[in-house]
Amino acid sequence: MDAFERERRRLSFVEQRDGILGAMAFARQGLYVYRSALAERNQGGNRLGYGFAFRRELVISCTVFRRYLREPENQTLQGLVASRPLLAAKLGLTTKDRA
């Protein structure tokens, strides 16, 4: 199983367990954490830490997360949640998440 398939299965598992909104929150959070790790550099500008050691896997995960968040059915769901601010607040979604 390649890295893309592994990440897709992981998202599928989260979606089955927590629903689409839970999977979208998982993808958003993962995207934020992984992109932060990829951006981490030392004073000399060299990559370091987790982002350096697992760069390929993190980039693949970010790609899968972005694709998932851009799927048409998820875009529609995000639009519905964005139009209902009380529901969005109850689900813990922020304005940034809904943009």
SEFIZA-3560 file (N, C-alpha, C; in Angstrom, 3 decimals):
REM SEFIZA-3560
<numar><xx>0.848</xx><yy>-1.167</yy><zz>0.000</zz><atom>N</atom></numar>
<numar><xx>0.000</xx><yy>0.000</yy><zz>0.000</zz><atom>CA</atom></numar>
<numar><xx>0.905</xx><yy>1.246</yy><zz>0.000</zz><atom>C</atom></numar>
<numar><xx>0.624</xx><yy>2.172</yy><zz>-0.934</zz><atom>N</atom></numar>
<numar><xx>1.447</xx><yy>3.371</yy><zz>-1.003</zz><atom>CA</atom></numar>
<numar><xx>0.963</xx><yy>4.417</yy><zz>0.002</zz><atom>C</atom></numar>
<numar><xx>1.723</xx><yy>5.492</yy><zz>0.137</zz><atom>N</atom></numar>
<numar><xx>1.432</xx><yy>6.517</yy><zz>1.139</zz><atom>CA</atom></numar>
<numar><xx>0.096</xx><yy>7.219</yy><zz>0.871</zz><atom>C</atom></numar>
<numar><xx>-0.232</xx><yy>7.447</yy><zz>-0.409</zz><atom>N</atom></numar>
<numar><xx>-1.515</xx><yy>8.084</yy><zz>-0.746</zz><atom>CA</atom></numar>
<numar><xx>-2.679</xx><yy>7.223</yy><zz>-0.264</zz><atom>C</atom></numar>
<numar><xx>-2.615</xx><yy>5.942</yy><zz>-0.571</zz><atom>N</atom></numar>
<numar><xx>-3.699</xx><yy>5.025</yy><zz>-0.196</zz><atom>CA</atom></numar>
<numar><xx>-3.820</xx><yy>4.913</yy><zz>1.321</zz><atom>C</atom></numar>
<numar><xx>-2.687</xx><yy>4.879</yy><zz>2.011</zz><atom>N</atom></numar>
<numar><xx>-2.701</xx><yy>4.778</yy><zz>3.471</zz><atom>CA</atom></numar>
<numar><xx>-3.402</xx><yy>6.001</yy><zz>4.078</zz><atom>C</atom></numar>
<numar><xx>-3.093</xx><yy>7.177</yy><zz>3.545</zz><atom>N</atom></numar>
<numar><xx>-3.708</xx><yy>8.400</yy><zz>4.080</zz><atom>CA</atom></numar>
<numar><xx>-5.197</xx><yy>8.463</yy><zz>3.727</zz><atom>C</atom></numar>
<numar><xx>-5.566</xx><yy>8.020</yy><zz>2.532</zz><atom>N</atom></numar>
<numar><xx>-6.983</xx><yy>7.976</yy><zz>2.146</zz><atom>CA</atom></numar>
<numar><xx>-7.758</xx><yy>7.034</yy><zz>3.068</zz><atom>C</atom></numar>
<numar><xx>-7.171</xx><yy>5.893</yy><zz>3.379</zz><atom>N</atom></numar>
<numar><xx>-7.838</xx><yy>4.939</yy><zz>4.275</zz><atom>CA</atom></numar>
<numar><xx>-7.988</xx><yy>5.516</yy><zz>5.678</zz><atom>C</atom></numar>
<numar><xx>-6.989</xx><yy>6.243</yy><zz>6.101</zz><atom>N</atom></numar>
<numar><xx>-7.053</xx><yy>6.869</yy><zz>7.413</zz><atom>CA</atom></numar>
<numar><xx>-8.203</xx><yy>7.878</yy><zz>7.475</zz><atom>C</atom></numar>
<numar><xx>-8.329</xx><yy>8.701</yy><zz>6.425</zz><atom>N</atom></numar>
<numar><xx>-9.429</xx><yy>9.659</yy><zz>6.363</zz><atom>CA</atom></numar>
<numar><xx>-10.774</xx><yy>8.950</yy><zz>6.289</zz><atom>C</atom></numar>
<numar><xx>-10.829</xx><yy>7.865</yy><zz>5.550</zz><atom>N</atom></numar>
<numar><xx>-12.056</xx><yy>7.090</yy><zz>5.436</zz><atom>CA</atom></numar>
<numar><xx>-12.463</xx><yy>6.532</yy><zz>6.804</zz><atom>C</atom></numar>
<numar><xx>-11.499</xx><yy>6.036</yy><zz>7.549</zz><atom>N</atom></numar>
<numar><xx>-11.771</xx><yy>5.527</yy><zz>8.894</zz><atom>CA</atom></numar>
<numar><xx>-12.330</xx><yy>6.635</yy><zz>9.787</zz><atom>C</atom></numar>
<numar><xx>-11.690</xx><yy>7.803</yy><zz>9.762</zz><atom>N</atom></numar>
<numar><xx>-12.143</xx><yy>8.923</yy><zz>10.591</zz><atom>CA</atom></numar>
<numar><xx>-13.540</xx><yy>9.353</yy><zz>10.163</zz><atom>C</atom></numar>
<numar><xx>-13.803</xx><yy>9.354</yy><zz>8.860</zz><atom>N</atom></numar>
<numar><xx>-15.129</xx><yy>9.729</yy><zz>8.362</zz><atom>CA</atom></numar>
<numar><xx>-16.192</xx><yy>8.755</yy><zz>8.850</zz><atom>C</atom></numar>
<numar><xx>-15.897</xx><yy>7.472</yy><zz>8.830</zz><atom>N</atom></numar>
<numar><xx>-16.857</xx><yy>6.480</yy><zz>9.305</zz><atom>CA</atom></numar>
<numar><xx>-17.079</xx><yy>6.600</yy><zz>10.805</zz><atom>C</atom></numar>
<numar><xx>-16.020</xx><yy>6.900</yy><zz>11.527</zz><atom>N</atom></numar>
<numar><xx>-16.109</xx><yy>7.000</yy><zz>12.988</zz><atom>CA</atom></numar>
<numar><xx>-16.761</xx><yy>8.306</yy><zz>13.447</zz><atom>C</atom></numar>
<numar><xx>-16.352</xx><yy>9.443</yy><zz>12.821</zz><atom>N</atom></numar>
<numar><xx>-16.762</xx><yy>10.764</yy><zz>13.309</zz><atom>CA</atom></numar>
<numar><xx>-17.668</xx><yy>11.532</yy><zz>12.353</zz><atom>C</atom></numar>
<numar><xx>-17.951</xx><yy>10.969</yy><zz>11.186</zz><atom>N</atom></numar>
<numar><xx>-18.760</xx><yy>11.676</yy><zz>10.196</zz><atom>CA</atom></numar>
<numar><xx>-17.904</xx><yy>12.582</yy><zz>9.319</zz><atom>C</atom></numar>
<numar><xx>-18.555</xx><yy>13.185</yy><zz>8.330</zz><atom>N</atom></numar>
<numar><xx>-17.828</xx><yy>14.017</yy><zz>7.372</zz><atom>CA</atom></numar>
<numar><xx>-17.234</xx><yy>15.249</yy><zz>8.043</zz><atom>C</atom></numar>
<numar><xx>-18.009</xx><yy>15.897</yy><zz>8.907</zz><atom>N</atom></numar>
<numar><xx>-17.482</xx><yy>17.092</yy><zz>9.581</zz><atom>CA</atom></numar>
<numar><xx>-16.281</xx><yy>16.758</yy><zz>10.458</zz><atom>C</atom></numar>
<numar><xx>-16.324</xx><yy>15.618</yy><zz>11.120</zz><atom>N</atom></numar>
<numar><xx>-15.191</xx><yy>15.188</yy><zz>11.937</zz><atom>CA</atom></numar>
<numar><xx>-13.963</xx><yy>14.919</yy><zz>11.084</zz><atom>C</atom></numar>
<numar><xx>-14.173</xx><yy>14.300</yy><zz>9.930</zz><atom>N</atom></numar>
<numar><xx>-13.058</xx><yy>14.022</yy><zz>9.024</zz><atom>CA</atom></numar>
<numar><xx>-12.498</xx><yy>15.314</yy><zz>8.443</zz><atom>C</atom></numar>
<numar><xx>-13.386</xx><yy>16.270</yy><zz>8.163</zz><atom>N</atom></numar>
<numar><xx>-12.914</xx><yy>17.558</yy><zz>7.647</zz><atom>CA</atom></numar>
<numar><xx>-12.088</xx><yy>18.292</yy><zz>8.710</zz><atom>C</atom></numar>
<numar><xx>-12.543</xx><yy>18.239</yy><zz>9.951</zz><atom>N</atom></numar>
<numar><xx>-11.782</xx><yy>18.861</yy><zz>11.045</zz><atom>CA</atom></numar>
<numar><xx>-10.426</xx><yy>18.171</yy><zz>11.204</zz><atom>C</atom></numar>
<numar><xx>-10.419</xx><yy>16.843</yy><zz>11.096</zz><atom>N</atom></numar>
<numar><xx>-9.183</xx><yy>16.062</yy><zz>11.179</zz><atom>CA</atom></numar>
<numar><xx>-8.223</xx><yy>16.475</yy><zz>10.059</zz><atom>C</atom></numar>
<numar><xx>-8.746</xx><yy>16.611</yy><zz>8.836</zz><atom>N</atom></numar>
<numar><xx>-7.912</xx><yy>16.992</yy><zz>7.693</zz><atom>CA</atom></numar>
<numar><xx>-7.363</xx><yy>18.408</yy><zz>7.871</zz><atom>C</atom></numar>
<numar><xx>-8.208</xx><yy>19.335</yy><zz>8.337</zz><atom>N</atom></numar>
<numar><xx>-7.748</xx><yy>20.712</yy><zz>8.560</zz><atom>CA</atom></numar>
<numar><xx>-6.657</xx><yy>20.764</yy><zz>9.610</zz><atom>C</atom></numar>
<numar><xx>-6.875</xx><yy>20.049</yy><zz>10.708</zz><atom>N</atom></numar>
<numar><xx>-5.897</xx><yy>20.044</yy><zz>11.794</zz><atom>CA</atom></numar>
<numar><xx>-4.589</xx><yy>19.394</yy><zz>11.340</zz><atom>C</atom></numar>
<numar><xx>-4.698</xx><yy>18.265</yy><zz>10.647</zz><atom>N</atom></numar>
<numar><xx>-3.502</xx><yy>17.594</yy><zz>10.133</zz><atom>CA</atom></numar>
<numar><xx>-2.731</xx><yy>18.467</yy><zz>9.163</zz><atom>C</atom></numar>
<numar><xx>-3.457</xx><yy>19.153</yy><zz>8.301</zz><atom>N</atom></numar>
<numar><xx>-2.828</xx><yy>20.051</yy><zz>7.332</zz><atom>CA</atom></numar>
<numar><xx>-2.047</xx><yy>21.147</yy><zz>8.054</zz><atom>C</atom></numar>
<numar><xx>-2.650</xx><yy>21.727</yy><zz>9.076</zz><atom>N</atom></numar>
<numar><xx>-1.983</xx><yy>22.784</yy><zz>9.843</zz><atom>CA</atom></numar>
<numar><xx>-0.717</xx><yy>22.256</yy><zz>10.525</zz><atom>C</atom></numar>
<numar><xx>-0.825</xx><yy>21.124</yy><zz>11.213</zz><atom>N</atom></numar>
<numar><xx>0.313</xx><yy>20.572</yy><zz>11.958</zz><atom>CA</atom></numar>
<numar><xx>1.427</xx><yy>20.142</yy><zz>11.008</zz><atom>C</atom></numar>
<numar><xx>1.082</xx><yy>19.453</yy><zz>9.930</zz><atom>N</atom></numar>
<numar><xx>2.098</xx><yy>18.954</yy><zz>9.008</zz><atom>CA</atom></numar>
<numar><xx>2.777</xx><yy>20.087</yy><zz>8.249</zz><atom>C</atom></numar>
<numar><xx>2.005</xx><yy>21.107</yy><zz>7.850</zz><atom>N</atom></numar>
<numar><xx>2.620</xx><yy>22.245</yy><zz>7.158</zz><atom>CA</atom></numar>
<numar><xx>3.554</xx><yy>23.001</yy><zz>8.105</zz><atom>C</atom></numar>
<numar><xx>3.188</xx><yy>23.094</yy><zz>9.359</zz><atom>N</atom></numar>
<numar><xx>4.062</xx><yy>23.744</yy><zz>10.346</zz><atom>CA</atom></numar>
<numar><xx>5.372</xx><yy>22.966</yy><zz>10.484</zz><atom>C</atom></numar>
<numar><xx>5.271</xx><yy>21.647</yy><zz>10.531</zz><atom>N</atom></numar>
<numar><xx>6.475</xx><yy>20.811</yy><zz>10.648</zz><atom>CA</atom></numar>
<numar><xx>7.353</xx><yy>20.954</yy><zz>9.411</zz><atom>C</atom></numar>
<numar><xx>6.733</xx><yy>21.050</yy><zz>8.240</zz><atom>N</atom></numar>
<numar><xx>7.505</xx><yy>21.202</yy><zz>7.007</zz><atom>CA</atom></numar>
<numar><xx>8.200</xx><yy>22.559</yy><zz>6.933</zz><atom>C</atom></numar>
<numar><xx>7.613</xx><yy>23.570</yy><zz>7.537</zz><atom>N</atom></numar>
<numar><xx>8.173</xx><yy>24.922</yy><zz>7.479</zz><atom>CA</atom></numar>
<numar><xx>9.278</xx><yy>25.158</yy><zz>8.503</zz><atom>C</atom></numar>
<numar><xx>9.399</xx><yy>24.281</yy><zz>9.482</zz><atom>N</atom></numar>
<numar><xx>10.360</xx><yy>24.478</yy><zz>10.570</zz><atom>CA</atom></numar>
<numar><xx>11.797</xx><yy>24.448</yy><zz>10.060</zz><atom>C</atom></numar>
<numar><xx>12.544</xx><yy>25.473</yy><zz>10.437</zz><atom>N</atom></numar>
<numar><xx>13.953</xx><yy>25.581</yy><zz>10.033</zz><atom>CA</atom></numar>
<numar><xx>14.781</xx><yy>26.095</yy><zz>11.209</zz><atom>C</atom></numar>
<numar><xx>16.087</xx><yy>25.816</yy><zz>11.157</zz><atom>N</atom></numar>
<numar><xx>16.970</xx><yy>26.335</yy><zz>12.202</zz><atom>CA</atom></numar>
<numar><xx>17.456</xx><yy>27.729</yy><zz>11.813</zz><atom>C</atom></numar>
<numar><xx>18.357</xx><yy>28.302</yy><zz>12.609</zz><atom>N</atom></numar>
<numar><xx>18.828</xx><yy>29.659</yy><zz>12.351</zz><atom>CA</atom></numar>
<numar><xx>19.570</xx><yy>29.774</yy><zz>11.027</zz><atom>C</atom></numar>
<numar><xx>20.179</xx><yy>28.696</yy><zz>10.589</zz><atom>N</atom></numar>
<numar><xx>20.905</xx><yy>28.702</yy><zz>9.316</zz><atom>CA</atom></numar>
<numar><xx>19.994</xx><yy>28.499</yy><zz>8.111</zz><atom>C</atom></numar>
<numar><xx>18.715</xx><yy>28.296</yy><zz>8.357</zz><atom>N</atom></numar>
<numar><xx>17.770</xx><yy>28.117</yy><zz>7.262</zz><atom>CA</atom></numar>
<numar><xx>17.609</xx><yy>26.678</yy><zz>6.805</zz><atom>C</atom></numar>
<numar><xx>18.281</xx><yy>25.753</yy><zz>7.489</zz><atom>N</atom></numar>
<numar><xx>18.177</xx><yy>24.339</yy><zz>7.119</zz><atom>CA</atom></numar>
<numar><xx>16.941</xx><yy>23.715</yy><zz>7.754</zz><atom>C</atom></numar>
<numar><xx>16.320</xx><yy>22.789</yy><zz>7.016</zz><atom>N</atom></numar>
<numar><xx>15.164</xx><yy>22.068</yy><zz>7.563</zz><atom>CA</atom></numar>
<numar><xx>15.636</xx><yy>21.186</yy><zz>8.713</zz><atom>C</atom></numar>
<numar><xx>14.737</xx><yy>20.967</yy><zz>9.675</zz><atom>N</atom></numar>
<numar><xx>15.127</xx><yy>20.137</yy><zz>10.804</zz><atom>CA</atom></numar>
<numar><xx>13.927</xx><yy>19.418</yy><zz>11.390</zz><atom>C</atom></numar>
<numar><xx>14.215</xx><yy>18.538</yy><zz>12.298</zz><atom>N</atom></numar>
<numar><xx>13.191</xx><yy>17.848</yy><zz>13.061</zz><atom>CA</atom></numar>
<numar><xx>12.319</xx><yy>16.912</yy><zz>12.256</zz><atom>C</atom></numar>
<numar><xx>11.095</xx><yy>16.781</yy><zz>12.719</zz><atom>N</atom></numar>
<numar><xx>10.120</xx><yy>15.855</yy><zz>12.150</zz><atom>CA</atom></numar>
<numar><xx>9.877</xx><yy>16.138</yy><zz>10.666</zz><atom>C</atom></numar>
<numar><xx>9.766</xx><yy>17.419</yy><zz>10.314</zz><atom>N</atom></numar>
<numar><xx>9.518</xx><yy>17.803</yy><zz>8.929</zz><atom>CA</atom></numar>
<numar><xx>10.638</xx><yy>17.393</yy><zz>7.998</zz><atom>C</atom></numar>
<numar><xx>11.849</xx><yy>17.400</yy><zz>8.505</zz><atom>N</atom></numar>
<numar><xx>12.990</xx><yy>16.990</yy><zz>7.687</zz><atom>CA</atom></numar>
<numar><xx>13.025</xx><yy>15.471</yy><zz>7.523</zz><atom>C</atom></numar>
<numar><xx>12.826</xx><yy>14.767</yy><zz>8.620</zz><atom>N</atom></numar>
<numar><xx>12.937</xx><yy>13.308</yy><zz>8.603</zz><atom>CA</atom></numar>
<numar><xx>11.812</xx><yy>12.637</yy><zz>7.807</zz><atom>C</atom></numar>
<numar><xx>10.622</xx><yy>13.224</yy><zz>7.825</zz><atom>N</atom></numar>
<numar><xx>9.465</xx><yy>12.595</yy><zz>7.183</zz><atom>CA</atom></numar>
<numar><xx>8.857</xx><yy>13.483</yy><zz>6.097</zz><atom>C</atom></numar>
<numar><xx>9.692</xx><yy>14.273</yy><zz>5.431</zz><atom>N</atom></numar>
<numar><xx>9.222</xx><yy>15.255</yy><zz>4.455</zz><atom>CA</atom></numar>
<numar><xx>8.291</xx><yy>14.648</yy><zz>3.402</zz><atom>C</atom></numar>
<numar><xx>8.703</xx><yy>13.569</yy><zz>2.768</zz><atom>N</atom></numar>
<numar><xx>7.903</xx><yy>12.963</yy><zz>1.693</zz><atom>CA</atom></numar>
<numar><xx>6.515</xx><yy>12.560</yy><zz>2.193</zz><atom>C</atom></numar>
<numar><xx>6.468</xx><yy>11.880</yy><zz>3.325</zz><atom>N</atom></numar>
<numar><xx>5.193</xx><yy>11.432</yy><zz>3.879</zz><atom>CA</atom></numar>
<numar><xx>4.299</xx><yy>12.606</yy><zz>4.260</zz><atom>C</atom></numar>
<numar><xx>4.892</xx><yy>13.656</yy><zz>4.817</zz><atom>N</atom></numar>
<numar><xx>4.104</xx><yy>14.824</yy><zz>5.210</zz><atom>CA</atom></numar>
<numar><xx>3.534</xx><yy>15.553</yy><zz>4.000</zz><atom>C</atom></numar>
<numar><xx>4.326</xx><yy>15.668</yy><zz>2.943</zz><atom>N</atom></numar>
<numar><xx>3.847</xx><yy>16.321</yy><zz>1.716</zz><atom>CA</atom></numar>
<numar><xx>2.697</xx><yy>15.509</yy><zz>1.119</zz><atom>C</atom></numar>
<numar><xx>2.829</xx><yy>14.199</yy><zz>1.092</zz><atom>N</atom></numar>
<numar><xx>1.758</xx><yy>13.337</yy><zz>0.575</zz><atom>CA</atom></numar>
<numar><xx>0.499</xx><yy>13.495</yy><zz>1.422</zz><atom>C</atom></numar>
<numar><xx>0.646</xx><yy>13.496</yy><zz>2.747</zz><atom>N</atom></numar>
<numar><xx>-0.512</xx><yy>13.664</yy><zz>3.622</zz><atom>CA</atom></numar>
<numar><xx>-1.188</xx><yy>15.004</yy><zz>3.376</zz><atom>C</atom></numar>
<numar><xx>-0.413</xx><yy>16.061</yy><zz>3.246</zz><atom>N</atom></numar>
<numar><xx>-0.981</xx><yy>17.386</yy><zz>2.978</zz><atom>CA</atom></numar>
<numar><xx>-1.747</xx><yy>17.389</yy><zz>1.651</zz><atom>C</atom></numar>
<numar><xx>-1.216</xx><yy>16.724</yy><zz>0.650</zz><atom>N</atom></numar>
<numar><xx>-1.884</xx><yy>16.645</yy><zz>-0.650</zz><atom>CA</atom></numar>
<numar><xx>-3.222</xx><yy>15.927</yy><zz>-0.529</zz><atom>C</atom></numar>
<numar><xx>-3.242</xx><yy>14.809</yy><zz>0.171</zz><atom>N</atom></numar>
<numar><xx>-4.485</xx><yy>14.046</yy><zz>0.362</zz><atom>CA</atom></numar>
<numar><xx>-5.491</xx><yy>14.867</yy><zz>1.162</zz><atom>C</atom></numar>
<numar><xx>-5.038</xx><yy>15.538</yy><zz>2.209</zz><atom>N</atom></numar>
<numar><xx>-5.939</xx><yy>16.367</yy><zz>3.025</zz><atom>CA</atom></numar>
<numar><xx>-6.550</xx><yy>17.487</yy><zz>2.198</zz><atom>C</atom></numar>
<numar><xx>-5.716</xx><yy>18.170</yy><zz>1.395</zz><atom>N</atom></numar>
<numar><xx>-6.230</xx><yy>19.260</yy><zz>0.552</zz><atom>CA</atom></numar>
<numar><xx>-7.267</xx><yy>18.745</yy><zz>-0.432</zz><atom>C</atom></numar>
<numar><xx>-6.984</xx><yy>17.629</yy><zz>-1.062</zz><atom>N</atom></numar>
<numar><xx>-7.938</xx><yy>17.048</yy><zz>-2.021</zz><atom>CA</atom></numar>
<numar><xx>-9.251</xx><yy>16.706</yy><zz>-1.336</zz><atom>C</atom></numar>
<numar><xx>-9.161</xx><yy>16.147</yy><zz>-0.152</zz><atom>N</atom></numar>
<numar><xx>-10.371</xx><yy>15.781</yy><zz>0.585</zz><atom>CA</atom></numar>
<numar><xx>-11.214</xx><yy>17.014</yy><zz>0.900</zz><atom>C</atom></numar>
<numar><xx>-10.564</xx><yy>18.065</yy><zz>1.358</zz><atom>N</atom></numar>
<numar><xx>-11.282</xx><yy>19.287</yy><zz>1.714</zz><atom>CA</atom></numar>
<numar><xx>-11.877</xx><yy>19.981</yy><zz>0.495</zz><atom>C</atom></numar>
<numar><xx>-11.326</xx><yy>19.721</yy><zz>-0.679</zz><atom>N</atom></numar>
<numar><xx>-11.823</xx><yy>20.360</yy><zz>-1.906</zz><atom>CA</atom></numar>
<numar><xx>-12.845</xx><yy>19.518</yy><zz>-2.662</zz><atom>C</atom></numar>
<numar><xx>-13.156</xx><yy>18.329</yy><zz>-2.171</zz><atom>N</atom></numar>
<numar><xx>-14.161</xx><yy>17.500</yy><zz>-2.836</zz><atom>CA</atom></numar>
<numar><xx>-15.489</xx><yy>18.245</yy><zz>-2.849</zz><atom>C</atom></numar>
<numar><xx>-16.224</xx><yy>18.190</yy><zz>-3.960</zz><atom>N</atom></numar>
<numar><xx>-17.471</xx><yy>18.966</yy><zz>-4.100</zz><atom>CA</atom></numar>
<numar><xx>-18.467</xx><yy>18.750</yy><zz>-2.961</zz><atom>C</atom></numar>
<numar><xx>-18.677</xx><yy>17.504</yy><zz>-2.536</zz><atom>N</atom></numar>
<numar><xx>-19.650</xx><yy>17.270</yy><zz>-1.471</zz><atom>CA</atom></numar>
<numar><xx>-19.193</xx><yy>17.895</yy><zz>-0.155</zz><atom>C</atom></numar>
<numar><xx>-17.889</xx><yy>17.952</yy><zz>0.078</zz><atom>N</atom></numar>
<numar><xx>-17.389</xx><yy>18.574</yy><zz>1.302</zz><atom>CA</atom></numar>
<numar><xx>-17.474</xx><yy>20.091</yy><zz>1.208</zz><atom>C</atom></numar>
<numar><xx>-17.268</xx><yy>20.644</yy><zz>0.020</zz><atom>N</atom></numar>
<numar><xx>-17.408</xx><yy>22.088</yy><zz>-0.184</zz><atom>CA</atom></numar>
<numar><xx>-18.843</xx><yy>22.510</yy><zz>0.113</zz><atom>C</atom></numar>
<numar><xx>-19.798</xx><yy>21.727</yy><zz>-0.383</zz><atom>N</atom></numar>
<numar><xx>-21.211</xx><yy>22.034</yy><zz>-0.155</zz><atom>CA</atom></numar>
<numar><xx>-21.524</xx><yy>21.989</yy><zz>1.335</zz><atom>C</atom></numar>
<numar><xx>-21.034</xx><yy>20.970</yy><zz>2.006</zz><atom>N</atom></numar>
<numar><xx>-21.263</xx><yy>20.842</yy><zz>3.439</zz><atom>CA</atom></numar>
<numar><xx>-20.653</xx><yy>22.011</yy><zz>4.192</zz><atom>C</atom></numar>
<numar><xx>-19.457</xx><yy>22.411</yy><zz>3.800</zz><atom>N</atom></numar>
<numar><xx>-18.812</xx><yy>23.552</yy><zz>4.452</zz><atom>CA</atom></numar>
<numar><xx>-19.652</xx><yy>24.809</yy><zz>4.257</zz><atom>C</atom></numar>
<numar><xx>-20.219</xx><yy>24.979</yy><zz>3.059</zz><atom>N</atom></numar>
<numar><xx>-21.068</xx><yy>26.138</yy><zz>2.791</zz><atom>CA</atom></numar>
<numar><xx>-22.299</xx><yy>26.148</yy><zz>3.673</zz><atom>C</atom></numar>
<numar><xx>-22.892</xx><yy>24.983</yy><zz>3.872</zz><atom>N</atom></numar>
<numar><xx>-24.068</xx><yy>24.897</yy><zz>4.740</zz><atom>CA</atom></numar>
<numar><xx>-23.717</xx><yy>25.238</yy><zz>6.179</zz><atom>C</atom></numar>
<numar><xx>-22.595</xx><yy>24.735</yy><zz>6.640</zz><atom>N</atom></numar>
<numar><xx>-22.172</xx><yy>25.011</yy><zz>8.014</zz><atom>CA</atom></numar>
<numar><xx>-21.825</xx><yy>26.496</yy><zz>8.162</zz><atom>C</atom></numar>
<numar><xx>-21.174</xx><yy>27.063</yy><zz>7.142</zz><atom>N</atom></numar>
<numar><xx>-20.798</xx><yy>28.478</yy><zz>7.195</zz><atom>CA</atom></numar>
<numar><xx>-22.030</xx><yy>29.370</yy><zz>7.258</zz><atom>C</atom></numar>
<numar><xx>-23.128</xx><yy>28.935</yy><zz>6.644</zz><atom>N</atom></numar>
<numar><xx>-24.339</xx><yy>29.751</yy><zz>6.648</zz><atom>CA</atom></numar>
<numar><xx>-25.122</xx><yy>29.612</yy><zz>7.955</zz><atom>C</atom></numar>
<numar><xx>-24.675</xx><yy>28.712</yy><zz>8.819</zz><atom>N</atom></numar>
<numar><xx>-25.341</xx><yy>28.506</yy><zz>10.114</zz><atom>CA</atom></numar>
<numar><xx>-24.316</xx><yy>28.689</yy><zz>11.228</zz><atom>C</atom></numar>
<numar><xx>-24.036</xx><yy>29.944</yy><zz>11.605</zz><atom>N</atom></numar>
<numar><xx>-22.965</xx><yy>30.217</yy><zz>12.570</zz><atom>CA</atom></numar>
<numar><xx>-23.140</xx><yy>29.543</yy><zz>13.930</zz><atom>C</atom></numar>
<numar><xx>-24.381</xx><yy>29.374</yy><zz>14.390</zz><atom>N</atom></numar>
<numar><xx>-24.566</xx><yy>28.714</yy><zz>15.691</zz><atom>CA</atom></numar>
<numar><xx>-24.138</xx><yy>27.258</yy><zz>15.629</zz><atom>C</atom></numar>
<numar><xx>-24.498</xx><yy>26.593</yy><zz>14.540</zz><atom>N</atom></numar>
<numar><xx>-24.068</xx><yy>25.205</yy><zz>14.355</zz><atom>CA</atom></numar>
<numar><xx>-22.551</xx><yy>25.139</yy><zz>14.226</zz><atom>C</atom></numar>
<numar><xx>-21.969</xx><yy>26.069</yy><zz>13.467</zz><atom>N</atom></numar>
<numar><xx>-20.517</xx><yy>26.095</yy><zz>13.291</zz><atom>CA</atom></numar>
<numar><xx>-19.817</xx><yy>26.266</yy><zz>14.640</zz><atom>C</atom></numar>
<numar><xx>-20.339</xx><yy>27.155</yy><zz>15.479</zz><atom>N</atom></numar>
<numar><xx>-19.742</xx><yy>27.366</yy><zz>16.800</zz><atom>CA</atom></numar>
<numar><xx>-19.855</xx><yy>26.107</yy><zz>17.658</zz><atom>C</atom></numar>
<numar><xx>-21.001</xx><yy>25.450</yy><zz>17.559</zz><atom>N</atom></numar>
<numar><xx>-21.213</xx><yy>24.226</yy><zz>18.331</zz><atom>CA</atom></numar>
<numar><xx>-20.232</xx><yy>23.126</yy><zz>17.903</zz><atom>C</atom></numar>
<numar><xx>-19.887</xx><yy>23.117</yy><zz>16.603</zz><atom>N</atom></numar>
<numar><xx>-18.961</xx><yy>22.122</yy><zz>16.073</zz><atom>CA</atom></numar>
<numar><xx>-17.504</xx><yy>22.526</yy><zz>16.256</zz><atom>C</atom></numar>
<numar><xx>-17.276</xx><yy>23.748</yy><zz>16.744</zz><atom>N</atom></numar>
<numar><xx>-15.907</xx><yy>24.202</yy><zz>16.985</zz><atom>CA</atom></numar>
<numar><xx>-15.217</xx><yy>24.707</yy><zz>15.740</zz><atom>C</atom></numar>
<numar><xx>-15.979</xx><yy>25.079</yy><zz>14.708</zz><atom>N</atom></numar>
<numar><xx>-15.379</xx><yy>25.609</yy><zz>13.498</zz><atom>CA</atom></numar>
<numar><xx>-15.197</xx><yy>27.112</yy><zz>13.646</zz><atom>C</atom></numar>
<numar><xx>-14.066</xx><yy>27.632</yy><zz>13.169</zz><atom>N</atom></numar>
<numar><xx>-13.809</xx><yy>29.060</yy><zz>13.247</zz><atom>CA</atom></numar>
<numar><xx>-14.076</xx><yy>29.706</yy><zz>11.895</zz><atom>C</atom></numar>
<numar><xx>-14.056</xx><yy>31.033</yy><zz>11.866</zz><atom>N</atom></numar>
<numar><xx>-14.232</xx><yy>31.754</yy><zz>10.610</zz><atom>CA</atom></numar>
<numar><xx>-13.171</xx><yy>31.342</yy><zz>9.611</zz><atom>C</atom></numar>
<numar><xx>-11.945</xx><yy>31.161</yy><zz>10.062</zz><atom>N</atom></numar>
<numar><xx>-10.850</xx><yy>30.746</yy><zz>9.186</zz><atom>CA</atom></numar>
<numar><xx>-11.137</xx><yy>29.382</yy><zz>8.576</zz><atom>C</atom></numar>
<numar><xx>-11.694</xx><yy>28.460</yy><zz>9.370</zz><atom>N</atom></numar>
<numar><xx>-12.021</xx><yy>27.119</yy><zz>8.896</zz><atom>CA</atom></numar>
<numar><xx>-13.104</xx><yy>27.173</yy><zz>7.810</zz><atom>C</atom></numar>
<numar><xx>-14.022</xx><yy>28.099</yy><zz>7.962</zz><atom>N</atom></numar>
<numar><xx>-15.155</xx><yy>28.156</yy><zz>7.058</zz><atom>CA</atom></numar>
<numar><xx>-14.855</xx><yy>28.918</yy><zz>5.781</zz><atom>C</atom></numar>
<numar><xx>-13.725</xx><yy>29.580</yy><zz>5.697</zz><atom>N</atom></numar>
<numar><xx>-13.414</xx><yy>30.379</yy><zz>4.503</zz><atom>CA</atom></numar>
<numar><xx>-13.055</xx><yy>29.508</yy><zz>3.321</zz><atom>C</atom></numar>
//
